[in-house]
Amino acid sequence: MKKLVLAGLLLSAACTVSVAQDSLAMNKLGHLSYPVQLNDVWGYTDAGGNEYALVGARSGFSIVDVTNPATPVELHFIPGVYSTWRDIKTWSHYAYVVHDGYSSGTPDGIMIVDMDSVNMPNPKFDRFYHANSDLPGNPFLQRAHNIYIDENGILYVFGAGNIGNGGALMFDLKPDPENPAYIGAFDTYYLHDGMVRGDTLWGGAINDDKLVVVDVSNKSNPQILGDIITPNAFTHNCWVSDDNQTVYTTDEISGAYVAAYDVSDPANISERDRIRISYGGTDVIPHNTHVLGDFLVTSYYTSGVQIVDATMPDILIETAYYDTSPLTGNGYNGAWGAYPFLPSGNILVTDIEQGLFILNSTYPKGCYFTGLVKDSITQNPIPNADLVMLNINDTLRANIFGEFRTGTTDAAIYPVVVSKPGYYTDTVDVVLTNGLETHVEIALLPLGFSLEEGSLKSPVRLSPNPAAGFFDLDLSGVDGERATLQVYDMRGSLMMEKTVNLSENTAHVEHGLPNGAYIVQLQTPQALFEPTRLIIQK
């Protein structure tokens, strides 16, 4: 569901150069340029509270002191095999670095860096390959697309392209962090990225278009709990909420969404909402999203970093952003990664061409707008009513139960136009406040009816019900010469309309409606009758 007006014109497939960098509720605290192109970023804080950016570069691994964000200082650059992809995670006082495909030379396997040595002239590091026969397929761990380390010190190696299908290799770091112990693998799918909490692995099976949920309590025999195809069918990364009830995903493809999923039952995953970035064009590519409390922090290639208020996971609201790149469009240039977990609250962003950014934000809350559209006479919900928030031209549609949910960035009084065929259009003023949910019930008056002209009548009786090819209306007690009969499906679409002669006590109605549930309503110039539910079963 789009929450803000998309700014800018549609751009061509190639990246173009923009003259300005945009921001909303985010500030640049510092910046460090590099002579090489960058990839992902992670963070580390030592025992003294000093903060570091761990920066992946195409030609190696960079350690930057960002304790004073205005003057970041690169302490070390450890050369590595040349690769477009390099990712980093930490455990205890170690940084673990992997790379994916490389052009030439000897692969690095997993580079393990002792962060306690960063103030030495030469930091301590080693390369780990685990050249043992217990790995599936090729026993020589050369490379991987990404890694994750859970709270139990288990290292998950994703997308090790030369081993099995490239699923998730599992290593225990606790016995010896410098020599990980292999304990099992999940190899049903290639996993591009993933994260683990407790005994549950959430993986991006990018080649199979889906988020996959895996029980890894038994490392030697992982079990799939559920999966779901993501909106743009190119599942790149995923991150779970702090309460483990919602997972957020990115699809690394032009114009894709960040999506929210209810995973309270992994066997029955359902989408809750989805959102795009509001600037830079509709074809910008999202890359990595992370959860920080009630917020999502997501890197978008040519549009920088976006903050989304996910307090209500079914109402995702963009509340802040910072564009790190002068480029626009759907190219794979610009912001690669965004790390929001430093104790200072500062956000580390690596831009492929522009270098390392240190940003901050107040993490503003959005305004949450929920409600119900109903019939002012019957008080029944009106399915699929249309709503337009005029100040921002945001459009949405109520569901089949008349309910709607949306949100926006700024507090204001919003005129909301509500319409539905068969009803008078109404405009209501809604006061929205940051951090608060505003719930309204909007009653629409049916066309041709007013409270002064008529009164609500009890529903007419239908028989048989369920019905097959016909049904009969009991018209006893219905005054007048004729009435209008309307039959709606459960989405609110008018399926049948007929004039009924009231000279007889019974009207025989033949129809060609398919099997399903319907709403039957009768109206005379003097009165509106309460709707009746009809089941067609042939």
C-alpha positions as CSV (number, residue, x, y, z in Angstrom):
1,M,0.0,0.0,0.0
2,K,1.6,3.3,-1.0
3,K,1.6,5.8,1.8
4,L,3.0,8.9,0.2
5,V,2.9,10.5,-3.2
6,L,5.7,9.2,-5.4
7,A,7.8,12.2,-6.5
8,G,9.7,12.5,-9.7
9,L,9.3,11.3,-13.3
10,L,9.7,7.8,-14.4
11,L,13.4,7.3,-15.4
12,S,15.0,5.3,-18.0
13,A,16.7,1.9,-17.2
14,A,20.1,3.5,-17.0
15,C,21.2,5.6,-14.1
16,T,21.1,9.4,-14.6
17,V,22.8,12.2,-12.6
18,S,20.7,14.4,-10.3
19,V,22.0,17.8,-9.1
20,A,20.7,17.6,-5.5
21,Q,20.7,15.3,-2.6
22,D,17.4,15.1,-0.7
23,S,16.8,14.4,2.9
24,L,13.9,14.3,5.4
25,A,14.5,14.1,9.2
26,M,18.0,12.8,8.7
27,N,21.4,14.7,8.9
28,K,24.9,14.0,7.7
29,L,27.4,13.9,10.6
30,G,30.4,12.8,8.6
31,H,31.7,11.3,5.4
32,L,34.8,9.4,4.2
33,S,35.7,9.1,0.6
34,Y,37.4,6.0,-0.8
35,P,39.6,5.5,-3.9
36,V,37.8,2.2,-4.5
37,Q,34.1,1.2,-4.8
38,L,32.4,-0.1,-1.6
39,N,29.9,-2.8,-0.8
40,D,28.3,-3.6,2.6
41,V,28.9,-2.1,6.1
42,W,28.6,-3.3,9.7
43,G,29.4,-1.7,13.0
44,Y,31.4,-2.6,16.1
45,T,31.8,-1.0,19.6
46,D,34.7,-1.9,21.8
47,A,34.9,-2.2,25.5
48,G,35.7,1.5,25.9
49,G,32.7,2.6,23.9
50,N,34.6,3.5,20.8
51,E,32.5,3.0,17.6
52,Y,33.8,1.6,14.3
53,A,32.5,1.2,10.8
54,L,33.5,-2.1,9.3
55,V,33.4,-1.3,5.6
56,G,33.5,-3.8,2.7
57,A,35.4,-2.6,-0.4
58,R,35.9,-4.4,-3.7
59,S,39.6,-4.7,-3.0
60,G,39.5,-5.4,0.7
61,F,38.2,-4.6,4.2
62,S,38.4,-1.2,5.9
63,I,38.2,-0.4,9.6
64,V,37.1,3.1,10.4
65,D,36.9,4.8,13.8
66,V,33.6,6.8,13.8
67,T,33.6,7.6,17.5
68,N,33.7,11.3,16.4
69,P,31.4,11.1,13.4
70,A,32.5,14.5,12.1
71,T,36.1,13.2,11.6
72,P,36.0,9.5,10.7
73,V,39.5,8.0,10.6
74,E,40.4,4.8,8.6
75,L,42.7,2.8,10.9
76,H,43.4,-0.1,8.6
77,F,42.7,-1.4,5.2
78,I,43.3,-5.2,4.8
79,P,43.6,-6.1,1.1
80,G,41.6,-9.0,-0.2
81,V,40.7,-10.7,-3.4
82,Y,38.8,-8.3,-5.8
83,S,35.0,-8.9,-5.5
84,T,31.9,-6.9,-6.1
85,W,30.4,-8.4,-2.9
86,R,31.9,-8.3,0.6
87,D,29.9,-8.6,3.8
88,I,30.7,-8.4,7.5
89,K,29.3,-9.5,10.9
90,T,30.7,-9.5,14.4
91,W,30.9,-11.9,17.4
92,S,32.7,-11.1,20.7
93,H,35.7,-9.0,19.6
94,Y,36.0,-10.5,16.2
95,A,34.9,-9.4,12.7
96,Y,34.0,-12.0,10.1
97,V,34.3,-11.0,6.5
98,V,33.2,-12.9,3.4
99,H,33.1,-12.2,-0.3
100,D,31.3,-13.7,-3.2
101,G,32.4,-14.1,-6.8
102,Y,36.0,-12.9,-7.6
103,S,37.9,-12.2,-10.8
104,S,41.3,-13.8,-10.0
105,G,43.7,-14.8,-7.3
106,T,43.2,-16.8,-4.2
107,P,39.8,-16.5,-2.4
108,D,39.7,-15.3,1.2
109,G,37.2,-17.8,2.5
110,I,36.2,-16.2,5.8
111,M,38.5,-13.5,7.0
112,I,38.6,-13.3,10.8
113,V,39.8,-10.1,12.3
114,D,40.6,-9.6,16.0
115,M,39.1,-6.2,16.7
116,D,41.1,-6.0,20.0
117,S,44.1,-5.4,17.7
118,V,42.8,-2.4,15.8
119,N,45.1,0.0,17.6
120,M,48.2,-2.0,16.7
121,P,50.2,-1.1,13.6
122,N,49.1,-4.4,12.0
123,P,45.8,-5.9,13.1
124,K,45.6,-9.6,13.7
125,F,43.6,-11.5,11.1
126,D,43.5,-14.9,9.5
127,R,41.6,-16.6,6.7
128,F,39.4,-19.6,7.4
129,Y,38.6,-22.2,4.7
130,H,37.4,-25.3,6.6
131,A,38.9,-27.7,4.0
132,N,37.2,-30.8,5.6
133,S,35.1,-33.5,4.0
134,D,32.1,-32.8,6.2
135,L,30.8,-30.0,4.0
136,P,28.2,-30.9,1.3
137,G,29.8,-31.2,-2.1
138,N,33.1,-29.4,-2.4
139,P,34.9,-29.4,1.0
140,F,36.9,-26.2,0.3
141,L,35.0,-23.1,1.6
142,Q,36.1,-20.4,-0.9
143,R,33.5,-17.7,-0.8
144,A,30.0,-16.8,0.4
145,H,27.4,-14.1,-0.4
146,N,26.6,-13.2,3.2
147,I,26.8,-14.4,6.8
148,Y,24.9,-14.0,10.0
149,I,25.9,-14.7,13.6
150,D,23.1,-15.3,16.1
151,E,22.9,-14.6,19.8
152,N,24.2,-18.1,20.6
153,G,27.4,-17.7,18.6
154,I,26.4,-19.7,15.6
155,L,27.8,-18.5,12.3
156,Y,25.5,-19.0,9.3
157,V,27.2,-18.8,5.9
158,F,24.8,-18.1,3.1
159,G,25.3,-18.6,-0.6
160,A,28.6,-20.4,-0.5
161,G,28.4,-20.9,-4.2
162,N,30.9,-23.7,-4.5
163,I,29.4,-25.9,-1.8
164,G,26.2,-27.8,-2.4
165,N,23.2,-25.6,-3.4
166,G,24.6,-22.6,-1.5
167,G,22.1,-22.8,1.4
168,A,23.3,-22.1,5.0
169,L,26.4,-23.7,6.5
170,M,26.5,-23.6,10.3
171,F,29.5,-23.2,12.5
172,D,29.8,-22.8,16.2
173,L,32.1,-20.0,17.3
174,K,32.0,-20.5,21.0
175,P,34.7,-23.1,21.4
176,D,37.3,-21.2,19.3
177,P,36.2,-18.0,17.5
178,E,39.3,-18.1,15.3
179,N,38.5,-21.7,14.2
180,P,34.8,-22.1,13.7
181,A,33.5,-25.7,14.2
182,Y,31.2,-27.0,11.5
183,I,27.9,-28.3,13.0
184,G,25.4,-28.7,10.1
185,A,23.8,-27.3,6.9
186,F,20.5,-26.4,5.4
187,D,20.9,-27.0,1.7
188,T,17.4,-27.3,0.2
189,Y,17.6,-23.8,-1.4
190,Y,20.2,-21.4,-2.3
191,L,20.0,-18.6,0.3
192,H,21.2,-15.2,-0.8
193,D,20.9,-13.7,2.7
194,G,19.2,-14.4,6.0
195,M,19.1,-14.0,9.8
196,V,18.5,-16.3,12.7
197,R,16.9,-15.8,16.1
198,G,16.5,-18.6,18.6
199,D,16.1,-21.7,16.6
200,T,14.4,-20.1,13.6
201,L,16.2,-19.2,10.3
202,W,14.6,-16.6,8.0
203,G,16.2,-16.8,4.6
204,G,16.0,-15.1,1.2
205,A,15.7,-17.8,-1.4
206,I,16.3,-15.4,-4.2
207,N,16.4,-18.0,-7.0
208,D,13.1,-19.5,-5.8
209,D,11.4,-16.1,-5.3
210,K,10.5,-16.5,-1.7
211,L,11.1,-16.1,2.0
212,V,11.7,-19.4,3.6
213,V,11.4,-20.2,7.4
214,V,13.5,-23.0,8.8
215,D,13.7,-24.7,12.2
216,V,17.4,-25.1,12.9
217,S,17.1,-26.5,16.4
218,N,18.6,-29.7,15.1
219,K,21.6,-28.4,13.1
220,S,22.1,-31.7,11.4
221,N,18.5,-32.0,10.3
222,P,16.9,-28.5,9.6
223,Q,13.2,-28.5,8.8
224,I,11.2,-26.1,6.7
225,L,8.4,-24.5,8.6
226,G,6.9,-22.4,5.8
227,D,7.5,-20.0,2.9
228,I,5.9,-17.3,0.9
229,I,6.7,-15.7,-2.5
230,T,7.5,-12.0,-2.0
231,P,5.8,-9.2,-4.0
232,N,8.4,-8.9,-6.7
233,A,9.6,-12.5,-6.7
234,F,13.3,-11.7,-6.1
235,T,13.8,-12.2,-2.4
236,H,17.0,-10.6,-1.3
237,N,17.1,-10.0,2.4
238,C,14.9,-10.4,5.4
239,W,14.8,-9.2,9.0
240,V,12.5,-10.2,11.9
241,S,10.8,-7.8,14.4
242,D,11.9,-7.8,18.0
243,D,8.7,-9.7,19.0
244,N,9.3,-12.3,16.3
245,Q,5.8,-11.8,14.9
246,T,6.7,-9.9,11.7
247,V,9.3,-10.4,9.0
248,Y,10.3,-7.7,6.6
249,T,11.8,-8.5,3.1
250,T,13.3,-6.7,0.2
251,D,13.2,-7.8,-3.5
252,E,16.4,-6.6,-5.3
253,I,14.7,-5.6,-8.5
254,S,13.5,-2.4,-10.2
255,G,10.5,-0.8,-8.5
256,A,10.3,-3.4,-5.8
257,Y,8.7,-3.2,-2.3
258,V,9.8,-3.6,1.3
259,A,7.1,-6.0,2.5
260,A,5.8,-7.0,6.0
261,Y,4.6,-10.5,6.8
262,D,2.7,-11.9,9.7
263,V,4.8,-14.9,10.7
264,S,3.1,-15.8,14.0
265,D,2.3,-19.1,12.3
266,P,5.2,-19.9,10.0
267,A,3.0,-22.5,8.2
268,N,0.5,-19.8,7.3
269,I,2.4,-16.6,6.5
270,S,0.4,-13.6,5.3
271,E,1.4,-10.2,4.0
272,R,0.5,-7.3,6.2
273,D,1.7,-4.3,4.1
274,R,4.2,-3.1,1.6
275,I,5.9,0.2,0.8
276,R,8.2,1.8,-1.7
277,I,10.5,4.7,-1.3
278,S,8.8,8.0,-2.1
279,Y,11.6,9.8,-4.0
280,G,14.0,9.1,-6.9
281,G,11.3,7.5,-9.2
282,T,9.2,4.4,-9.0
283,D,11.9,2.1,-10.4
284,V,14.5,2.5,-7.6
285,I,15.8,-0.8,-6.3
286,P,15.8,-1.7,-2.5
287,H,18.7,-3.6,-1.2
288,N,18.9,-4.4,2.6
289,T,16.4,-3.7,5.4
290,H,17.0,-3.9,9.1
291,V,14.7,-3.6,12.1
292,L,15.5,-1.1,14.8
293,G,12.7,-1.2,17.4
294,D,9.6,0.1,15.7
295,F,11.5,1.2,12.6
296,L,12.9,-0.2,9.4
297,V,16.2,1.2,8.1
298,T,16.6,0.3,4.4
299,S,19.2,1.0,1.8
300,Y,18.1,1.8,-1.7
301,Y,20.7,1.9,-4.4
302,T,20.3,5.3,-6.1
303,S,18.1,6.8,-3.4
304,G,20.2,6.4,-0.2
305,V,18.6,5.2,3.0
306,Q,15.0,5.3,4.1
307,I,13.4,5.1,7.6
308,V,10.0,3.6,7.9
309,D,7.8,3.7,11.0
310,A,6.6,0.1,11.4
311,T,4.9,0.6,14.8
312,M,1.8,-0.9,13.1
313,P,3.2,-3.4,10.6
314,D,0.0,-3.2,8.5
315,I,0.6,0.6,8.2
316,L,4.1,1.2,7.0
317,I,4.9,4.9,6.8
318,E,8.1,6.5,5.5
319,T,9.1,9.2,8.0
320,A,12.8,9.9,7.1
321,Y,15.4,9.5,4.3
322,Y,18.7,10.7,3.1
323,D,19.9,10.4,-0.5
324,T,23.6,9.6,-0.6
325,S,23.9,9.4,-4.4
326,P,23.7,11.9,-7.2
327,L,22.4,9.1,-9.4
328,T,18.8,8.3,-10.0
329,G,17.0,5.4,-11.7
330,N,17.0,1.7,-11.4
331,G,20.7,0.9,-11.6
332,Y,22.8,-1.0,-9.1
333,N,24.7,2.1,-8.0
334,G,24.6,4.1,-4.8
335,A,23.8,3.0,-1.3
336,W,24.6,-0.7,-0.6
337,G,24.2,-1.1,3.1
338,A,22.9,0.8,6.1
339,Y,23.8,-0.2,9.7
340,P,21.6,1.4,12.4
341,F,22.7,-0.5,15.6
342,L,25.5,1.7,17.0
343,P,24.9,2.6,20.7
344,S,25.2,6.3,19.7
345,G,22.2,5.9,17.4
346,N,24.3,7.0,14.4
347,I,23.6,5.2,11.1
348,L,26.4,4.0,8.9
349,V,25.8,3.9,5.2
350,T,28.1,2.7,2.4
351,D,27.5,4.2,-1.0
352,I,29.3,2.3,-3.8
353,E,30.7,5.4,-5.5
354,Q,30.4,8.1,-2.8
355,G,32.0,6.4,0.2
356,L,31.0,6.1,3.9
357,F,28.3,8.3,5.4
358,I,27.6,8.7,9.1
359,L,24.0,9.9,9.6
360,N,21.6,10.5,12.4
361,S,17.8,10.8,12.7
362,T,15.2,11.6,15.4
363,Y,13.2,8.6,14.0
364,P,9.9,10.5,13.8
365,K,6.7,8.5,14.2
366,G,4.0,8.6,11.5
367,C,0.3,9.3,11.8
368,Y,-1.9,6.2,11.7
369,F,-5.4,6.4,10.2
370,T,-7.9,3.6,10.5
371,G,-11.6,3.4,10.1
372,L,-14.8,1.9,8.9
373,V,-17.2,2.9,6.1
374,K,-20.8,2.0,6.7
375,D,-24.3,2.5,5.5
376,S,-26.0,5.3,7.4
377,I,-29.3,3.6,7.3
378,T,-28.5,-0.1,7.9
379,Q,-25.3,0.5,9.8
380,N,-23.8,-2.3,7.8
381,P,-20.3,-2.1,6.5
382,I,-19.9,-0.8,2.9
383,P,-17.3,-3.0,1.1
384,N,-14.7,-1.5,-1.3
385,A,-15.5,2.2,-0.7
386,D,-12.9,4.6,-2.2
387,L,-11.1,7.2,0.0
388,V,-8.9,10.1,-1.2
389,M,-6.9,12.2,1.2
390,L,-6.9,15.5,-0.6
391,N,-3.9,17.2,0.9
392,I,-1.5,14.5,-0.3
393,N,-3.7,12.8,-3.0
394,D,-3.3,9.5,-1.3
395,T,-5.9,7.0,-2.5
396,L,-7.0,3.8,-0.9
397,R,-9.9,1.4,-0.9
398,A,-11.8,-0.1,2.1
399,N,-11.8,-3.9,2.2
400,I,-14.8,-6.2,1.9
401,F,-15.6,-5.5,5.5
402,G,-15.6,-1.8,5.0
403,E,-12.4,-1.4,7.0
404,F,-9.4,0.8,5.9
405,R,-5.9,1.4,7.3
406,T,-3.3,3.9,6.1
407,G,-0.9,6.5,7.4
408,T,1.1,9.5,6.5
409,T,4.2,11.4,7.6
410,D,2.9,14.8,8.7
411,A,0.3,15.8,11.3
412,A,-2.4,17.9,9.8
413,I,-6.2,18.2,9.2
414,Y,-6.9,16.1,6.1
415,P,-10.0,16.4,4.0
416,V,-11.0,12.8,3.1
417,V,-13.4,12.2,0.2
418,V,-15.3,8.9,0.6
419,S,-17.3,7.5,-2.3
420,K,-19.1,4.3,-3.4
421,P,-21.5,3.7,-6.3
422,G,-25.0,3.8,-5.0
423,Y,-24.2,6.3,-2.2
424,Y,-23.9,10.0,-1.9
425,T,-20.2,11.1,-1.8
426,D,-19.1,12.6,1.5
427,T,-16.1,14.6,2.6
428,V,-14.9,14.5,6.2
429,D,-12.1,16.4,8.0
430,V,-9.7,14.0,9.9
431,V,-7.2,15.3,12.4
432,L,-4.0,13.2,12.3
433,T,-1.3,13.3,15.0
434,N,2.2,11.9,14.9
435,G,2.5,8.7,17.0
436,L,-1.2,8.3,17.4
437,E,-3.9,6.2,15.8
438,T,-7.0,8.1,14.6
439,H,-10.0,5.8,14.1
440,V,-13.1,7.1,12.4
441,E,-16.4,5.6,11.3
442,I,-17.8,7.2,8.1
443,A,-21.5,6.8,7.3
444,L,-22.6,7.2,3.7
445,L,-26.3,7.8,2.7
446,P,-27.7,5.6,0.0
447,L,-28.8,7.4,-3.2
448,G,-32.5,8.3,-3.4
449,F,-33.0,8.0,0.3
450,S,-33.0,10.4,3.2
451,L,-33.9,10.0,6.8
452,E,-36.7,12.5,6.4
453,E,-38.3,10.5,3.5
454,G,-38.3,7.0,4.9
455,S,-37.4,4.6,7.6
456,L,-35.5,1.4,7.9
457,K,-37.5,-1.7,7.4
458,S,-36.9,-5.3,8.4
459,P,-35.4,-7.4,5.7
460,V,-37.6,-9.2,3.2
461,R,-37.6,-13.0,3.4
462,L,-35.9,-15.1,0.7
463,S,-36.6,-18.7,-0.1
464,P,-35.0,-21.0,-0.8
465,N,-31.8,-19.9,0.8
466,P,-29.4,-21.4,-0.2
467,A,-30.9,-21.1,-3.7
468,A,-30.0,-22.5,-7.1
469,G,-31.3,-20.9,-10.3
470,F,-34.1,-18.8,-8.6
471,F,-35.3,-17.4,-5.4
472,D,-38.6,-15.9,-4.2
473,L,-39.1,-12.7,-2.3
474,D,-41.9,-12.4,0.3
475,L,-43.4,-8.9,-0.5
476,S,-46.1,-9.0,2.1
477,G,-46.0,-5.8,4.1
478,V,-44.1,-3.9,1.3
479,D,-46.2,-0.9,0.4
480,G,-46.3,0.9,-3.0
481,E,-46.5,-0.1,-6.6
482,R,-42.9,-1.2,-7.4
483,A,-39.5,-1.6,-5.8
484,T,-35.9,-1.9,-6.9
485,L,-34.1,-5.2,-6.1
486,Q,-30.3,-5.1,-6.1
487,V,-27.9,-8.0,-5.6
488,Y,-24.3,-7.3,-4.6
489,D,-21.4,-9.7,-4.4
490,M,-19.2,-9.7,-1.2
491,R,-16.8,-7.2,-2.8
492,G,-19.6,-4.7,-3.1
493,S,-20.0,-5.0,-6.9
494,L,-23.6,-4.8,-8.2
495,M,-24.3,-8.1,-9.9
496,M,-28.0,-7.7,-10.6
497,E,-30.7,-5.0,-10.6
498,K,-34.4,-5.5,-11.2
499,T,-37.7,-3.7,-10.8
500,V,-40.2,-5.7,-8.8
501,N,-43.9,-5.3,-9.2
502,L,-45.5,-5.1,-5.7
503,S,-49.1,-6.1,-6.8
504,E,-48.2,-9.6,-5.9
505,N,-47.2,-10.9,-2.4
506,T,-44.3,-12.9,-3.9
507,A,-41.8,-12.1,-6.6
508,H,-40.1,-15.0,-8.4
509,V,-36.6,-14.0,-9.4
510,E,-34.6,-16.0,-11.8
511,H,-30.9,-15.3,-12.2
512,G,-27.6,-16.5,-13.6
513,L,-25.4,-15.8,-10.6
514,P,-22.5,-18.1,-10.0
515,N,-22.1,-20.0,-6.7
516,G,-21.2,-17.8,-3.8
517,A,-22.5,-15.4,-1.1
518,Y,-24.4,-12.3,-2.0
519,I,-26.2,-9.3,-0.4
520,V,-29.8,-8.7,-1.5
521,Q,-31.4,-5.3,-0.9
522,L,-34.9,-4.0,-1.6
523,Q,-35.7,-0.3,-1.9
524,T,-38.9,1.6,-2.6
525,P,-39.3,5.4,-3.0
526,Q,-40.5,5.4,0.6
527,A,-38.3,3.0,2.4
528,L,-35.0,1.0,2.4
529,F,-35.1,-2.6,3.6
530,E,-32.3,-4.1,5.6
531,P,-30.0,-6.2,3.4
532,T,-30.3,-10.0,3.4
533,R,-27.5,-12.5,2.9
534,L,-28.2,-15.0,0.0
535,I,-26.2,-18.1,-0.8
536,I,-26.2,-19.4,-4.3
537,Q,-25.4,-23.1,-4.5
538,K,-26.2,-25.0,-7.7
